[in-house]
Amino acid sequence: MDPFENIFYDKMIEICESLDNESLSNLTKTSKKAYETCHGILNERKEEFMAKKLIKETRVLYYILPRFINPETKSVSHVTINKVGKQFIFSQG
């Protein structure tokens, strides 16, 4: 039997919103009702995280790429970008 079966929807939302991401993810894996009720909250958090990550990575590119521009031609020759852990490694050539 699902332990969350008899919990009202509003209370379930309140529980889900109070959990951190890892706990919420674990909860949605343990209960059908929790998944149905809280999966959307988890997806919203994931989308928000990915958007922030993309903004952060884009800022890094805007900061670094101008260093690779040839001032005479105002073009960029081949630039290789590798992400190692939390760092970007740029190389030209």
N, C-alpha and C positions, 0 to 999 in steps of 0.2 A: 504494500500500500504506500502511496505517495504521502510523505509526512506533511507536505504543504497543501494537500488537497482541500482542506477545510479553511484555509486562510483566505480572507477577502482580498480581492484584487488590489485595492488601495493600500492595504497593509503589506502586501507582497511587494508592491512598487517601493514603498518606504524602506523595506528590508533591503531590496536590491540597491537602492540609491545610497544606502549607508555603508555598503561594502566596498572594499578596495577592489581593484580590477582582478587580481588573482583569486580572491575569495569569491567574487561574483562569477568568474569563469568556472570555478569548481562547483559552485551551487547550480549553475545551469546544466552541468553534466550529471548531477545526481537526482534531478527531479524534472519530470515532464512539465509540471505546472510552472516551476521556476524557469525552465527554458522558455516556455511559451510567453510568460509574463516579462521576463527580464532580458531576453536575448537582444531585444531592440536597444536597451540601455547599454549593454555591452558593445554592440555595434557602433552606437553613437560615440562612445568613449574611444573606440579603436579608430574611427574616422577622424575624430578630433586630434588624437595622438599623431596619426599619419599626416594630417594637414600641418601640424606644428613642426613635425620632422621635415617635411618637404620645404617649408618656409626657411627653416634653419639651414638646410643643405643648399637651397637656392642662394641664400645670403653668402654662404661660403664661396659659391661659384662666382657671384658678382664681385666679391672681394679679390679672389685669386686670378681669375681669367684675364683681367686687364694687364697683368704682369707678363702675359705671354703674347701680347699684341705687338707686332712689328710696327714701330712708329712710322717707318717710311711707307709701307704698303697699307697700313691700317688693317692688316688681316692677321689671322691666327693660323700658324702652321699647325701641323698635327699635334694635338695635346692628348695625352693619355691620362685618364683619371681613374684611380683605383681607390676603393674604400677598404681600409684595413681597420677593423674594429670601429672605433668612433672617429678615426682620422681619415682624411683624404690625402692621397699621395699623387701629386701632379708631376708629369714629366713631359718634356717637349722633344719632338724629333721622330 
